[in-house]
Amino acid sequence: MKSALALMALGAAALPVAMSTAAGAQTSVTIAETAPIVTLNVTESVEAAPDIATVGTGVQTRAQTAQAAMQDNAAKTERLIAALAKAGIAKKDIQTSGINLSAQYDYSNRDGQPEGPRFIGYEASNQLTVKLRDIKKVGASLDAFVAAGATSINGPSFAIDDPSPLIVQARGAALKSAKAQADFYAQAAGYRSARLVSISESNSGGQPPMPMAMTARFKADAAPVTPVEPGQVSASVTLTVQYALEK
């Protein structure tokens, strides 16, 4: 939990209230708050085991012409997508994240004589973002990607598919913490109670750590299953709340 006392005003405060008229127009009415106002920023987080993992994967190919590189890459990408579908990954969970084609040059100077870059061909790549819904099979899925022709893997990053229940918990904890702090300030300053006058919220749900990137350079059938530890992810809520201190 994180909190910050942003402001304690010992004078009157003006609190705006929006009102709607019958014609649909809005009228802003300012209500003068004569009690001192304490403003708090409170953050609470709730952790849970992730239930989805997102992985970046794809295929890179090289050829002497741009057309050949793209055609070869397309064929290998189709095989990879077919393998993902065969592994039970739904089409909605497979998304193209990038297609690239670029000329490749060799800038090395082998004989010690100054030379310009040497053209060595074209490189084409097709990157996919894949959502895995069986956390226990993430490692095996990465190995299956490589066996199906993937030449790059980025991730995994873990998250919670529906963080709403965690956000509700974090929201309740943040509001409870804010109330406790406001009551403390009220009593410490010689006031009887703290009355809530405004709340604003920002939240983040199921935030994963930054994914690690790795390039696959092994045969999936010649190594044990890639170990993957999902750990925990968190959902957090930050409340900015104002309380009026009353005698």
Secondary structure, 3 states (H helix, E strand, C coil): CEEEEEEEECCCEEEEEEEECCCCCEEEEEEEECCCEEEEEEEEEEEECCCEEEEEEEEEEEECCHHHHHHHHHHHHHHHHHHHHHCCCCHHHEEEEEEEEEEEEECCCCCCCCCCCEEEEEEEEEEEEEEECCHHHHHHHHHHHHHCCCCEEEEEEEECCCCHHHHHHHHHHHHHHHHHHHHHHHHHCCCCEEEEEEEEEEEEEEECCCCCEECCCCCHHHCCCCCCCCCCEEEEEEEEEEEEEEC
